[in-house]
Amino acid sequence: MKFLNSSALCLGLAITAAAPAGATTISNTAMAACKEMVGLPSKVEVVSPLRPGFTDIILRENASGRRIACTATDPGSTED
């Protein structure tokens, strides 16, 4: 019996590790839109999926510590 490792192909399908439970992916375009909306250097504190195509992102400004909430779509538009 032959075992496959994670980089092997099985019937043309690649075997990859799954994301951990509760992990959230966010489009780089949505992240860039929120950071552009803030306009100052900031870091991401929380990313929460809302519904398919929408993500809520909480940012904290580096200089003042102010927290900003941003709802962005995957294509990169921000919503109020």
C-alpha atoms as a printed R data frame, in Angstrom:
   type eleno elety resid chain resno       x      y       z
1  ATOM     1    CA   MET     A     1   0.000  0.000   0.000
2  ATOM     2    CA   LYS     A     2   1.366  3.381  -0.979
3  ATOM     3    CA   PHE     A     3   0.669  6.521   1.112
4  ATOM     4    CA   LEU     A     4   0.457 10.007  -0.352
5  ATOM     5    CA   ASN     A     5   1.902 13.092   1.252
6  ATOM     6    CA   SER     A     6   0.255 16.531   1.157
7  ATOM     7    CA   SER     A     7   2.054 17.530  -2.052
8  ATOM     8    CA   ALA     A     8   1.028 14.420  -4.005
9  ATOM     9    CA   LEU     A     9  -1.653 14.362  -6.645
10 ATOM    10    CA   CYS     A    10  -4.507 11.904  -6.441
11 ATOM    11    CA   LEU     A    11  -6.616 11.513  -9.568
12 ATOM    12    CA   GLY     A    12  -5.550 15.002 -10.659
13 ATOM    13    CA   LEU     A    13  -6.577 16.672  -7.400
14 ATOM    14    CA   ALA     A    14  -4.081 18.357  -5.117
15 ATOM    15    CA   ILE     A    15  -4.328 17.539  -1.420
16 ATOM    16    CA   THR     A    16  -4.066 20.666   0.712
17 ATOM    17    CA   ALA     A    17  -4.526 21.410   4.387
18 ATOM    18    CA   ALA     A    18  -7.872 22.873   5.389
19 ATOM    19    CA   ALA     A    19  -8.157 26.218   7.168
20 ATOM    20    CA   PRO     A    20  -8.645 25.981  10.933
21 ATOM    21    CA   ALA     A    21 -12.211 26.104  12.219
22 ATOM    22    CA   GLY     A    22 -13.456 29.670  12.497
23 ATOM    23    CA   ALA     A    23 -10.787 31.009  10.138
24 ATOM    24    CA   THR     A    24 -11.823 33.895   7.955
25 ATOM    25    CA   THR     A    25 -10.444 34.816   4.587
26 ATOM    26    CA   ILE     A    26 -10.676 38.370   3.352
27 ATOM    27    CA   SER     A    27  -9.949 39.766  -0.059
28 ATOM    28    CA   ASN     A    28  -6.926 42.023  -0.313
29 ATOM    29    CA   THR     A    29  -9.118 44.468  -2.222
30 ATOM    30    CA   ALA     A    30 -11.568 44.777   0.695
31 ATOM    31    CA   MET     A    31  -8.704 45.278   3.153
32 ATOM    32    CA   ALA     A    32  -7.124 47.965   0.948
33 ATOM    33    CA   ALA     A    33 -10.481 49.769   0.631
34 ATOM    34    CA   CYS     A    34 -10.907 49.939   4.406
35 ATOM    35    CA   LYS     A    35  -7.340 51.118   4.985
36 ATOM    36    CA   GLU     A    36  -7.815 53.767   2.293
37 ATOM    37    CA   MET     A    37 -11.031 54.906   3.997
38 ATOM    38    CA   VAL     A    38  -9.129 55.440   7.273
39 ATOM    39    CA   GLY     A    39  -6.413 57.381   5.474
40 ATOM    40    CA   LEU     A    40  -3.801 56.947   8.226
41 ATOM    41    CA   PRO     A    41  -1.499 54.048   9.123
42 ATOM    42    CA   SER     A    42  -3.592 51.472  10.958
43 ATOM    43    CA   LYS     A    43  -3.646 47.817  11.903
44 ATOM    44    CA   VAL     A    44  -6.425 45.257  11.689
45 ATOM    45    CA   GLU     A    45  -7.917 44.182  15.023
46 ATOM    46    CA   VAL     A    46 -10.926 42.054  14.078
47 ATOM    47    CA   VAL     A    47 -12.262 40.555  10.846
48 ATOM    48    CA   SER     A    48 -15.821 39.199  10.931
49 ATOM    49    CA   PRO     A    49 -17.698 37.645   8.024
50 ATOM    50    CA   LEU     A    50 -21.218 39.034   7.664
51 ATOM    51    CA   ARG     A    51 -22.785 37.301   4.682
52 ATOM    52    CA   PRO     A    52 -21.233 36.000   1.468
53 ATOM    53    CA   GLY     A    53 -19.305 38.836  -0.180
54 ATOM    54    CA   PHE     A    54 -19.357 41.173   2.876
55 ATOM    55    CA   THR     A    55 -16.836 41.495   5.699
56 ATOM    56    CA   ASP     A    56 -16.751 43.717   8.786
57 ATOM    57    CA   ILE     A    57 -13.231 44.953   9.587
58 ATOM    58    CA   ILE     A    58 -12.238 46.765  12.793
59 ATOM    59    CA   LEU     A    59  -9.073 48.865  12.410
60 ATOM    60    CA   ARG     A    60  -7.056 50.786  15.004
61 ATOM    61    CA   GLU     A    61  -5.130 53.911  13.990
62 ATOM    62    CA   ASN     A    62  -1.463 53.623  14.933
63 ATOM    63    CA   ALA     A    63  -1.022 57.248  16.083
64 ATOM    64    CA   SER     A    64  -4.186 57.963  18.087
65 ATOM    65    CA   GLY     A    65  -5.464 54.482  18.915
66 ATOM    66    CA   ARG     A    66  -8.897 55.369  17.502
67 ATOM    67    CA   ARG     A    67 -10.945 52.335  16.418
68 ATOM    68    CA   ILE     A    68 -12.824 52.390  13.109
69 ATOM    69    CA   ALA     A    69 -15.374 49.879  11.818
70 ATOM    70    CA   CYS     A    70 -15.567 49.273   8.088
71 ATOM    71    CA   THR     A    71 -17.896 47.018   6.121
72 ATOM    72    CA   ALA     A    72 -16.412 46.076   2.763
73 ATOM    73    CA   THR     A    73 -17.454 43.932  -0.160
74 ATOM    74    CA   ASP     A    74 -15.052 41.433  -1.702
75 ATOM    75    CA   PRO     A    75 -14.658 43.618  -4.835
76 ATOM    76    CA   GLY     A    76 -13.498 46.462  -2.569
77 ATOM    77    CA   SER     A    77 -16.346 48.919  -2.087
78 ATOM    78    CA   THR     A    78 -17.026 50.200   1.426
79 ATOM    79    CA   GLU     A    79 -20.510 50.475   2.906
80 ATOM    80    CA   ASP     A    80 -21.839 52.726   5.669
